[in-house]
């Protein structure tokens, strides 16, 4: 990545969240992310869903702890499809079933992972009953104890909480999470000082943050969004070359690098120092890209 963009990365997570929040009305995201109905990703029919949910509800009273835990986690994965059955199970005479059904309902409603529930389930239960001041405090604690694992629940709070103040705190906590949280804020349409979701440069900054964390798929997602907004953005092209080089996809890395130079990238001195490109630097095609840059008058450095 370029030096100028590297400096921008360090500033990105310090951006302040603006007062105005544009909160999406739809809740489709959680349903999509919690609604997988099989390990292979194949959606079952409505009848299959009903039978599967009924079986899992019965397993909540199984004598084996592992079975009860597995059934609870699976019901959470079913997402909104399981809510009617869980609401009924919550009224069960069996305390174990009632307690687990109530917990699963909350986990689905607030997009809480089983891992986060294990350490903060009590906070989620209290959150629904608390006044706005207490909910603000709980949001801050969730960010602290959940770290990146709190991203989903903070997103849901950002969408659903009736208090603008609580939503604002959720947005600030998401921004504090860094690249993951900033990406969520952009997706949710939250206005952040200095960030414009329709500016390719913003996606490049966030992509670079993911690249620094070796989250190559996430980095690629934002670089490609940047290119959708600005098809000639050679910085995004160059950074895609970095991603592919780090992934050891040599041919693709060289192709992205060629595109970047053709589009106007000319920081050849930095290119020669950038360790992200170490995997392609000895390739003759890399050297050829530098030579072509010279012919175009871009003054690449001498090759040894």
C-alpha positions in Angstrom: 0.0 0.0 0.0 1.2 3.6 -0.5 2.8 5.7 2.2 0.0 8.4 1.9 -2.7 5.8 2.4 -0.7 4.2 5.3 -0.9 7.5 7.1 -4.6 7.7 6.5 -5.1 4.2 8.1 -3.7 5.4 11.4 -6.2 8.3 11.3 -9.2 6.3 10.2 -10.2 4.8 13.5 -10.0 8.1 15.3 -12.8 9.7 13.2 -15.7 11.1 15.3 -19.2 9.8 14.8 -21.5 12.6 13.7 -24.7 13.4 15.6 -27.0 12.4 12.8 -27.6 8.6 12.5 -29.4 7.2 9.6 -30.7 3.9 10.9 -32.0 1.3 8.5 -35.6 0.2 9.1 -35.2 -3.3 7.8 -33.8 -6.1 9.9 -32.9 -8.5 7.0 -29.2 -8.6 7.8 -29.5 -10.6 10.9 -32.0 -13.0 9.4 -29.6 -13.6 6.6 -26.6 -14.1 8.9 -28.4 -16.2 11.4 -30.8 -18.0 9.0 -28.6 -20.7 7.6 -30.6 -23.9 7.8 -27.9 -26.5 7.3 -24.1 -26.8 7.4 -24.0 -27.0 3.6 -26.0 -23.8 3.4 -29.0 -25.5 1.8 -32.4 -24.0 2.8 -34.9 -26.5 4.0 -38.6 -26.4 3.0 -41.1 -24.8 5.4 -42.1 -28.3 6.6 -38.5 -29.3 7.2 -38.0 -26.1 9.2 -41.0 -26.8 11.4 -39.9 -30.4 12.0 -36.3 -29.4 12.7 -37.4 -26.6 15.1 -39.7 -29.0 16.9 -37.0 -31.6 17.3 -34.5 -29.0 18.6 -37.1 -27.7 21.1 -37.5 -31.3 22.4 -33.7 -31.6 22.8 -33.7 -28.6 25.2 -34.8 -31.1 27.9 -32.4 -33.9 26.9 -30.6 -35.5 29.8 -27.3 -34.8 28.1 -25.8 -31.3 28.6 -24.0 -31.4 25.3 -27.3 -32.1 23.5 -29.0 -29.3 25.2 -26.2 -26.9 24.4 -26.1 -28.0 20.8 -29.9 -27.6 20.4 -29.8 -24.1 21.8 -27.0 -23.1 19.5 -28.8 -24.6 16.5 -32.0 -22.8 17.3 -30.1 -19.5 17.4 -28.6 -20.4 13.9 -32.2 -20.9 12.6 -32.8 -17.2 13.5 -36.3 -15.7 13.0 -37.7 -19.1 11.7 -37.4 -20.4 15.3 -39.0 -17.5 17.1 -42.6 -18.7 17.2 -41.6 -22.1 18.6 -39.2 -20.5 21.1 -42.0 -18.2 22.3 -44.2 -21.2 23.0 -41.3 -23.1 24.6 -40.6 -20.1 26.9 -43.9 -20.9 28.7 -42.9 -24.6 29.3 -43.3 -26.1 32.7 -39.8 -27.4 32.4 -37.5 -24.7 33.8 -34.6 -25.8 31.7 -36.6 -25.6 28.5 -38.2 -22.3 29.5 -34.8 -20.7 30.4 -33.0 -21.9 27.2 -35.9 -20.9 25.0 -35.9 -17.4 26.5 -32.1 -17.1 26.1 -32.3 -18.3 22.5 -35.0 -15.7 21.8 -32.8 -12.9 23.1 -29.8 -14.1 21.2 -31.7 -14.1 18.0 -33.4 -10.7 18.7 -30.1 -9.0 19.4 -27.8 -11.1 17.2 -25.7 -12.3 20.1 -23.3 -15.2 19.5 -23.2 -18.1 21.9 -19.7 -17.1 22.8 -20.8 -13.5 23.8 -23.8 -14.8 25.6 -21.6 -17.0 27.8 -19.9 -13.9 29.1 -22.6 -11.3 28.8 -26.0 -13.0 28.7 -27.1 -11.3 31.9 -26.3 -7.9 30.3 -28.5 -8.7 27.3 -31.4 -9.7 29.6 -31.0 -6.5 31.6 -30.7 -4.4 28.4 -34.3 -5.0 27.4 -35.7 -3.9 30.8 -33.3 -1.0 31.4 -33.8 2.8 30.9 -31.7 4.6 28.3 -29.0 5.6 30.7 -28.4 2.0 31.8 -28.6 0.8 28.2 -25.8 3.2 27.3 -23.7 1.7 30.0 -24.5 -1.8 28.9 -23.5 -0.9 25.3 -20.1 0.3 26.5 -19.6 -2.9 28.5 -20.6 -5.1 25.6 -18.0 -3.5 23.4 -15.4 -4.0 26.2 -16.1 -7.6 27.0 -17.0 -8.7 23.4 -14.4 -6.8 21.4 -15.0 -7.7 17.7 -17.4 -10.4 18.8 -19.8 -7.5 19.8 -20.1 -6.2 16.3 -23.3 -8.0 15.5 -25.1 -7.0 18.7 -23.9 -3.4 18.4 -25.3 -3.3 14.8 -28.6 -4.6 16.0 -28.8 -2.0 18.8 -27.9 0.7 16.2 -30.9 -0.4 14.2 -33.5 -1.1 16.9 -33.0 0.9 20.0 -35.6 3.6 20.3 -33.2 6.0 22.0 -31.1 8.2 19.7 -28.6 8.6 22.5 -28.2 4.8 22.9 -27.9 4.4 19.1 -25.2 7.1 19.1 -23.2 5.3 21.8 -23.5 2.0 19.8 -22.1 3.9 16.7 -19.2 5.3 18.8 -18.4 1.8 20.1 -18.5 0.4 16.5 -16.1 3.1 15.4 -13.9 2.2 18.3 -13.6 -1.4 17.0 -11.6 -0.2 14.0 -12.0 -1.5 10.5 -14.8 -4.0 11.3 -16.9 -1.4 13.1 -16.2 1.3 10.5 -17.3 -1.1 7.7 -20.6 -1.7 9.6 -21.2 2.0 10.1 -20.8 2.6 6.4 -23.1 -0.3 5.5 -25.7 1.1 7.9 -25.6 4.6 6.5 -24.3 6.3 9.6 -22.8 9.7 8.9 -19.3 9.8 10.3 -17.2 12.9 10.2 -14.7 12.5 7.4 -16.3 9.3 5.9 -18.4 9.2 2.8 -19.6 5.7 1.8 -19.6 6.9 -1.8 -16.0 8.0 -1.8 -13.6 5.3 -3.2 -10.8 6.7 -0.9 -12.8 5.8 2.2 -13.1 2.2 1.1 -9.4 2.1 0.3 -8.6 3.3 3.8 -10.8 0.6 5.4 -9.5 -2.0 3.0 -5.9 -1.1 4.1 -6.9 -1.5 7.7 -8.1 -5.0 6.9 -4.9 -5.7 4.9 -2.8 -4.7 7.9 -4.8 -7.3 9.9 -4.2 -10.0 7.2 -7.9 -10.1 6.6 -7.5 -10.4 2.8 -11.1 -11.2 1.8 -12.4 -8.1 3.7 -9.6 -6.0 2.2 -10.5 -7.1 -1.2 -14.2 -6.4 -0.6 -13.5 -2.7 0.1 -10.9 -2.3 -2.7 -13.4 -3.7 -5.1 -16.1 -1.3 -3.8 -13.7 1.5 -4.3 -13.2 0.4 -7.9 -17.0 0.2 -8.4 -17.1 3.9 -7.4 -14.0 4.9 -9.3 -13.0 2.4 -12.0 -9.7 4.2 -12.7 -8.5 4.3 -9.1 -4.9 3.0 -9.5 -4.4 3.0 -5.7 -7.2 0.4 -5.3 -5.6 -1.6 -8.2 -2.2 -1.5 -6.6 -3.6 -2.6 -3.3 -5.3 -5.5 -5.0 -1.9 -6.5 -6.3 -0.7 -6.5 -2.7 -3.6 -8.7 -1.6 -2.9 -11.2 -4.4 0.8 -11.2 -3.7 0.3 -11.9 0.0 -2.1 -14.7 -1.0 0.7 -16.0 -3.3 -1.6 -15.7 -6.3 1.2 -14.6 -8.5 -0.5 -14.3 -11.9 -3.4 -12.2 -10.5 -1.0 -10.0 -8.4 1.0 -9.2 -11.5 -2.1 -8.5 -13.6 -3.4 -6.0 -10.9 0.0 -4.4 -10.7 0.1 -4.0 -14.5 -3.4 -2.4 -14.4 -2.3 0.0 -11.7 0.7 1.2 -13.6 -1.3 1.5 -16.8 -3.9 3.5 -15.0 -1.3 6.0 -13.7 0.4 4.5 -10.6 4.0 5.7 -10.6 5.4 5.3 -7.0 8.1 2.9 -8.2 10.5 3.7 -5.4 7.9 2.6 -2.9 6.9 -0.4 -5.0 10.4 -1.6 -4.7 10.3 -1.3 -0.9 6.8 -2.6 -0.3 7.1 -6.0 1.4 3.6 -6.8 0.3 5.0 -7.4 -3.1 7.9 -9.6 -2.1 6.3 -12.7 -3.5 6.3 -11.3 -7.1 9.4 -9.1 -7.1 11.8 -11.6 -8.6 9.3 -12.5 -11.4 10.4 -11.3 -14.8 6.9 -9.9 -15.4 7.3 -7.6 -12.4 10.6 -6.3 -13.9 8.8 -5.9 -17.3 6.2 -3.7 -15.6 8.9 -1.4 -14.3 10.5 -1.2 -17.8 7.2 -0.3 -19.3 6.8 2.4 -16.7 10.1 3.8 -17.8 9.1 3.9 -21.4 5.9 5.8 -20.4 8.1 8.4 -18.7 7.3 7.4 -15.1 10.9 7.0 -14.1 11.1 3.7 -12.2 14.3 2.9 -10.3 17.2 1.1 -11.9 17.0 -2.7 -11.7 20.1 -4.4 -10.2 
